[in-house]
């Protein structure tokens, strides 16, 4: 049987001027027709999953950005990034799970008729953020995983981009998984003025 693959993207922008955490959510879903689903930022869903709802395709690529004041460029004080994503509620049950513009909603599942298997969530940030003549590695961006009023271990742990392809999580078959990510720019290097942009591509894959 051919492999399953779903991808979604975030655009990151960092403008340089001249020189508490809750936990993610995982729920068991009933076995069913083989399917894979991934949402990063805004998505499309008809109804709610726990009431028989179904996911749809959404080509939106959301933005995560920050403007670093001139006096603070490269001073080592991390800068909080914000998103233009408007998604705050879970498509699993309608619960308000994330806070915008501070967080990006991420969810996914891998469904099979049986009970054995898993899917791998990864992200690729191999192309750095760039502006005319200059670049910033994605290794300068980190995130904190959280979710309102939730408990338990993080399905997608907090971390930092590696500037390549990295595995974020392994999703057990027949589970719904979601988290909210708050991003920060580390701001530990002096860079030239300009708006630096780059794309992080998230992929959920299964055999």
C-alpha positions as CSV (number, residue, x, y, z in Angstrom):
1,X,0.0,0.0,0.0
2,X,1.5,3.4,-0.9
3,X,2.6,5.8,1.8
4,X,0.6,8.7,3.1
5,X,1.9,12.2,3.2
6,X,0.4,15.6,4.2
7,X,2.3,18.9,4.3
8,X,1.6,22.4,5.6
9,X,3.8,25.5,5.8
10,X,4.5,28.6,7.9
11,X,6.2,31.7,6.6
12,X,8.5,33.4,9.1
13,X,9.5,37.0,8.9
14,X,12.0,38.9,11.0
15,X,12.3,42.7,10.5
16,X,15.5,44.3,11.7
17,X,15.8,48.0,12.0
18,X,19.2,49.8,11.5
19,X,21.7,49.6,14.0
20,X,4.2,29.3,31.7
21,X,3.2,26.6,30.0
22,X,0.2,24.1,29.8
23,X,0.4,20.9,27.8
24,X,-0.6,19.4,24.5
25,X,-3.7,17.3,23.9
26,X,-4.0,13.7,22.7
27,X,-7.3,11.7,22.4
28,X,-8.0,8.2,21.2
29,X,-10.1,8.0,18.0
30,X,-12.0,5.0,16.7
31,X,-10.3,2.9,14.0
32,X,-11.6,3.6,10.5
33,X,-10.7,4.1,6.8
34,X,-7.0,4.8,6.3
35,X,-6.5,8.5,6.5
36,X,-3.9,11.1,7.5
37,X,-4.5,14.7,8.5
38,X,-2.3,17.7,9.3
39,X,-3.1,21.3,10.2
40,X,-0.6,24.1,10.9
41,X,-2.3,27.4,11.5
42,X,-5.6,28.0,9.7
43,X,-7.4,24.9,8.4
44,X,-10.7,23.7,7.1
45,X,-13.0,21.2,8.8
46,X,-16.7,20.4,8.3
47,X,-18.2,20.0,11.8
48,X,-16.2,18.6,14.7
49,X,-14.2,15.4,14.5
50,X,-15.8,13.9,17.7
51,X,-19.2,14.5,16.2
52,X,-18.5,12.9,12.8
53,X,-16.9,16.0,11.2
54,X,-14.4,15.7,8.3
55,X,-11.3,17.6,7.4
56,X,-10.9,19.6,4.1
57,X,-7.9,21.0,2.2
58,X,-6.7,24.5,3.0
59,X,-3.9,26.2,1.1
60,X,-3.4,29.0,3.5
61,X,0.2,29.6,4.5
62,X,0.2,31.6,7.8
63,X,2.8,34.2,8.8
64,X,4.9,34.3,12.0
65,X,6.8,37.6,12.4
66,X,8.6,40.0,14.7
67,X,10.1,43.5,14.3
68,X,13.3,44.0,16.4
69,X,13.7,47.6,17.6
70,X,17.0,49.2,16.4
71,X,18.4,49.6,19.9
72,X,17.9,45.9,20.6
73,X,19.2,44.2,17.5
74,X,21.6,41.4,18.5
75,X,21.5,42.2,22.2
76,X,20.7,38.6,23.1
77,X,17.2,39.3,24.4
78,X,14.8,36.9,22.7
79,X,12.0,38.6,20.8
80,X,8.4,37.2,20.9
81,X,7.0,36.5,17.5
82,X,3.3,36.7,16.6
83,X,1.1,35.1,13.9
84,X,-1.6,36.1,11.5
85,X,-3.3,32.7,12.1
86,X,-6.8,33.1,13.5
87,X,-7.3,29.5,14.7
88,X,-8.0,29.2,18.4
89,X,-10.4,26.3,18.7
90,X,-9.9,22.6,18.3
91,X,-11.6,20.9,15.4
92,X,-11.7,17.8,17.6
93,X,-14.4,19.1,20.1
94,X,-14.6,22.9,19.6
95,X,-12.6,23.7,22.8
96,X,-10.7,27.0,22.8
97,X,-7.2,25.7,22.9
98,X,-4.8,28.3,21.5
99,X,-4.3,32.1,22.0
100,X,-3.7,34.3,18.9
101,X,-1.7,36.1,17.8
102,X,0.7,34.6,20.3
103,X,0.4,30.9,19.2
104,X,0.0,28.7,16.1
105,X,-2.4,25.8,16.3
106,X,-1.1,22.4,15.1
107,X,-3.0,19.2,14.9
108,X,-3.0,15.9,13.2
109,X,-4.0,12.2,13.1
110,X,-3.2,9.0,11.4
111,X,-6.2,6.6,11.2
112,X,-6.2,2.9,10.3
113,X,-8.8,0.1,10.5
114,X,-6.3,-1.7,12.7
115,X,-4.4,-0.7,15.9
116,X,-0.8,-1.0,14.8
117,X,1.2,1.8,13.3
118,X,2.4,5.4,13.7
119,X,3.0,8.5,11.7
120,X,6.0,10.9,11.8
121,X,5.7,14.6,12.1
122,X,8.7,16.5,10.8
123,X,9.7,20.1,9.7
124,X,12.1,21.3,7.1
125,X,13.9,24.7,7.6
126,X,16.9,24.0,5.4
127,X,16.6,27.3,3.5
128,X,17.4,30.3,5.8
129,X,15.4,33.5,6.2
130,X,16.8,36.0,3.6
131,X,16.8,39.6,2.6
132,X,18.9,41.3,-0.1
133,X,22.5,40.1,0.5
134,X,21.9,38.7,4.0
135,X,20.4,35.7,5.8
136,X,19.4,34.4,9.2
137,X,19.5,30.7,10.0
138,X,16.3,29.1,11.3
139,X,18.4,27.9,14.2
140,X,17.7,31.4,15.6
141,X,14.0,30.6,16.1
142,X,12.6,28.4,18.9
143,X,9.1,27.6,20.2
144,X,7.3,26.7,23.4
145,X,4.5,24.1,23.1
146,X,1.3,24.6,25.1
147,X,-2.5,24.3,25.2
148,X,-5.1,26.0,27.4
149,X,-6.4,24.0,30.4
150,X,-4.6,20.8,29.4
151,X,-2.4,18.3,31.3
152,X,0.0,15.6,30.3
153,X,3.2,15.2,28.3
154,X,3.8,17.2,25.2
155,X,3.1,15.3,22.0
156,X,5.3,18.0,20.2
157,X,7.9,19.1,22.7
158,X,9.2,22.6,22.9
159,X,12.4,23.1,20.8
160,X,14.5,25.0,18.3
161,X,14.7,24.6,14.5
162,X,17.8,22.8,13.4
163,X,18.0,24.5,10.0
164,X,17.4,21.1,8.3
165,X,14.8,18.4,8.4
166,X,14.0,17.3,12.0
167,X,11.5,14.9,13.5
168,X,9.1,16.7,15.9
169,X,6.9,13.8,17.1
170,X,5.7,10.3,16.5
171,X,1.9,10.1,16.4
172,X,0.4,6.8,17.5
173,X,-2.2,5.4,15.1
174,X,-5.9,6.2,15.9
175,X,-5.0,9.2,18.1
176,X,-5.9,12.9,17.6
177,X,-3.0,15.1,18.6
178,X,-2.8,18.9,18.9
179,X,-0.6,21.7,20.4
180,X,-0.1,25.4,20.3
181,X,3.3,26.8,19.5
182,X,4.6,30.2,20.6
183,X,7.7,31.2,18.6
184,X,10.6,33.5,19.6
185,X,13.6,34.9,17.6
186,X,16.8,34.4,19.7
187,X,18.2,37.8,18.6
188,X,21.8,36.9,19.5
189,X,23.5,38.2,16.4
190,X,23.8,41.7,14.8
191,X,22.3,41.6,11.3
192,X,21.7,44.2,8.6
193,X,18.4,46.1,8.3
194,X,15.7,44.6,6.2
195,X,12.8,42.1,6.3
196,X,14.1,38.5,6.4
197,X,11.6,35.8,5.2
198,X,11.7,32.1,5.0
199,X,9.4,29.0,5.0
200,X,9.1,26.2,7.5
201,X,7.4,23.1,5.9
202,X,5.7,20.6,8.2
203,X,5.1,17.1,7.0
204,X,3.1,14.2,8.5
205,X,4.0,10.9,6.9
206,X,3.2,7.3,7.4
207,X,4.2,4.0,5.6
